[in-house]
Amino acid sequence: MKRIKFLAVFAMAAIVMASCGGGSDKKAEIIEKLEAGEIPEEVTRVYVDVNASEVAWTGQKITGSGHNGTIGIKEGVMYDYDGKIWGGNMVIDMTQIVVLDLTDPEMNARLKGHLESDDFFSVATHPEATFEIVRLEPIEGAASGEANYRISGNLTIKEITHSLAFNALVNHVEGGIDAYADFDFDRSLYEVRFGSGRFFDNLGDNLINDNINLKINLVARY
């Protein structure tokens, strides 16, 4: 059976943000490579409502200026196993990158096109990104409304995969599962090089932070 590509949760969102960057203390932890197991036959599949869910991205230059927007979710599913959340997967639609902060149509289209180009996400060649959840561990003592799970999984962007971990708020609700994650990831690990100090010197004010912030709000229903 195939496993969870929970994406971008996260993946895609993360992807877009990576293009602009953004720094905080919420950076996803890079961990040892994870191997996904078989999905138990007994799981109940809870499908992500792509219209009610959202992946928001934010990126910044070293000067503090930046951009923000959203990216589309193509499909996703959470797995409920004996009343516990076993995992999930998400496929991000990189062709649905939206820029929200630029109201001028020409400037908006220019940035969108740049993010889709080979300088950033090579969308024509890599139209999807994925996140596969391999491990979901409860956070002991988590207060109500705060992150209550440590999610570990495989984020794939531009066919490059890295295993990472971040905190998320995941709850059973009437009719399904809701999940929210707010984290940064390092775009340079996925060969998103434009304006990156990891690959280029003397960028000055044109330096773009390698860390991209993603805020993922998933609504999954039976």
KOLMAR-223982 format. One record per residue (C-alpha): y, x, z. Coordinates in steps of 0.001 Angstrom, whole numbers, plus 500000, padded with zeros to 6 digits. Layout:
N
YXZ...
***
This chain:
222
500000500000500000503486501125499447505744501819502356509231501134503418512278502166501483514788500714503858517983501749502172520643502553502839520005501888503677520939502871503522520482505121500757522952503823498396525679503138500749525290506521502098525420507761498646528778506397497830530283507567501013528943510921500396531083511127497379534214510877499436533074512229502752533988511277506272533402512889509613532452511643513047530029512203515885527611509732514285526059512160511839522439511384510996520016514010512297518048515938509677514428516045510842511101517461509662509616515860506572507987512521507316504969511014505600504783507234505418501573505472506405499897502349505096501509498995505781499152496926507986497800493872506205498784491727509186502535492317508862504900489470508123507435490348505451511026489388506215513157489723503090516721491000503032519291488446501887521223490677499487524149488248499346524588488034503122523993491766503683526466494583503076526650498348502775530170499706503320531145503323502595534073505485503625534930509003502497537756511378503306539422514563502173539973517315504699543623516170504832542558512793506214543243510678503132540251508914501624538705505860500013536403503042500994534336500310499425530897498771499205527703499287497267525166496709496179521733496145497667519109495448495011516326494399497366514939495027500819512317493923503307511655494256507033508145494218508503507258492189511587503965493231513186502706491235516161506242490366517249507543493904516879509624495386514078507291497800512321509565499046509555511339498047506388512704499248503081515863498981501074516776499728497486520439500404496776521924499505493393524114502474492494525491500588489498527270498280491963529692500762493510532891498925494452536196500572495435538235498406497826541263500481498819542802500956495347544532497802494109545849499297490869543209498367488232543528501638486312543249503852489392540389501746490736538435502037487486539101505778487342537676506403490827534709504107490227533922505951486995534220509310488730531822508255491494529345507126488839529654510398486894527631513601487207530329514968489532528931512607492153525967510241491823524905510454488155524404506694488099523298506534484459520367508813485295519799507694488895520718503980489135518925503458492459518740505053495896516210504181498585515547504477502280511986504333503561511575503699507278508726505698508738509363505341512458511221502823514629511508503791518312513162501638521027516079503244522889515419502819526596518227501324528641520265500206525621522993497764526653523311494398524949525102494737521624524572498501521436522136500476519270518635499755520566516439501613518080516160505148516747515266504850513081513589507743511262512836507716507564513242509149504088516538508824502242516315509425498498519406509967496356519346511405492829515565511851493235516168514207496183514550513161499467515389514223503017514054512832506282516710511794508777517195509799511974520032507628513286520613504854515822520741501180514864521023497736516402517964495722515348517217492249516725514892489338516182517001486221515632516185482645514747514660482736511291514416486485510896515813489918511730519356491304511800520084495044511663523275497106511844523704500865511483526842503015511499526217506676510649527319509682508577525148511663506191525629514987504401526149514396500672525764518084499835522031517844500624521745515558497600523574517826495146526766515761495293528929518843494813532396517719493775535022519050496191532358520378498571533092523512500574529378524221500601529449524981496878533074525941496112535658528248497690539451527972497906539625524192497465542556523860499850543765520274500195541249519229497516538348519868499894536309516689500437534333516256503646530592516522503046529912513819505634530028510239504372530144507238506660527974504208506016528073500904507820525020498844506933524688495205507912521313493726506970520356490069507226516617489491506696514982486075506761511421484717506589
***
